[in-house]
Amino acid sequence: MAVVHAFILVSLTTFSLHFFQNSFVEAGRGGFSVDLIHRDSPQSPFYNPSDTLSDRVSKAIRRSSSRVDYFRSLLKSSTSINTTSIQSEVLPNGGEYLMSLSIGTPPVKLLAIADTGSDLIWTQCKPCEQCYHQTTPLFDPSKSSTYRDLSCESNTCAALPQASCSDSRKCEYSYSYGDKSYTNGLLAVETLTFASSSRARSSIKIPKISFGCGHNNDGTFNSHGAGLVGLGGGQLSLISQLGSSINGKFSYCLVPLQKTTSSSQMIFGDSATVSISGVVSTPLIPKEPDTFYYLNLEAISIGTKKVEFPSVDEGNIIIDSGTTLTYLETSIFNKLESALKGVITLPPAEDPTRTLDVCYQLGSDAELPNMKFSFTGADLVLPPLNTFIQVSDDVVCLAIVASDSFSIFGNIAQQNIEVGYDLVGKTVSFAKTDCTKH
């Protein structure tokens, strides 16, 4: 999850799949879709019309860096601890994509982050011992007829990495993040309502979703956000707990950052199968922590120049829709930077945001090159749209940076690509397309 924002994370418990299937059938065989909105879109409450292009890029990169710090903490802890169809639209949140949904009966609207890098489910709840300022009303479980606390003996409570029991045997959760932000509260189940962008139905209700009802939350969370929708591979995520009801499938198509007036789209279930022309697929690699989705990246090619990855490291890159930039381990990044300098004839430039190192001056006839990312069994040719980011009117920078320990295939690299996950078949599929037309 992104360190600087918290939004509601949802997950459906295994014992409620029967109820979900009924709702799913009612929604039609194609399920439903929801929109994802970019943080910098005029549709987003985070939008600041006074921000310049450089301001937006700089803030997005800082959020991306914070997210990498969070990933690093999870990866470090994992080494010491053994541990049918729905659609929704996604709005990129400058590294995060926002999703609108409602919780409870009667439903209370929330704005959430849809996040493939986390599992925990939570929103701020009344009564609040300590809460950060939130512009929308806090969820009041006492006013919902479908709210139920979970016991310490429940399977969902057992899936928490850190849990305890209240005096009344209710399941208490505790989570903290890399920047010392935290959420503490009770694990419960509720009904979630998604506004569908499909024609089959305007909305769909999914009962008995497990989530964290946060009564003690603080840190760097933004007042416009009320929770998080975790789409990771762990037991508590929406994807894992929907399980066979969506046949282990979901997909998204992220619009370019320059097209923030358009919404991206997320689909769950059989309709998420990527079947358009040019689709390529690569294996998902099982690895700890199971929250993340790991792929094998074998090489990056720029024309005739080829940067190869060590063959000994299985699952050497995480694919993540919530990280803005692409991160490569330092030794690989240095080879890529050297290859680029031998190909690009544009004059070098300084990044006005002072955050990116490999930048060029625009204005000449010289072109930026395509890059071929060779995943196991899947060659994905990325145009400059996916590998460079314009940081000012006349400067463009490489949207790939060095990392001291691990690699991430970020969301700029995934723009205008239909990305499909099949957790049963254990594959990720890519097909280049115009996501503004989906």
Protein Blocks (a to p, Z undefined) as FASTA:
>chain_A
ZZkbccddddddfklmmmmmmmmmmnojnlpadddddfklmkbmkbcfkbcfklmmmmmm
mmmmmmmmmmmmmmmmmmmpcghjdddddddehhiacddddedjddddddddddfkbfbd
cddddddfbacddfbdcddfklpckbccddfkbmklmmpmbdcddfkopacdddddfkop
acdddddddddddddfbfkbmbdcdehiacdddfbdcdjddfkbgbdcdfbfbfkbmklm
nmmmnnopacdddddfklmmbccdddedjklpccbehiacddddddddfkbccdddfbdc
ehjbccdddfklghibccdfkbmbacddfklmmmmmmmmmmmmmcdcdddfklpafbdcd
ehiabdcdddddddehiacdddfklmcccfbfkbccdfbdcdfkbccddfklmgoiacdd
dfknopaddddddfklZZ
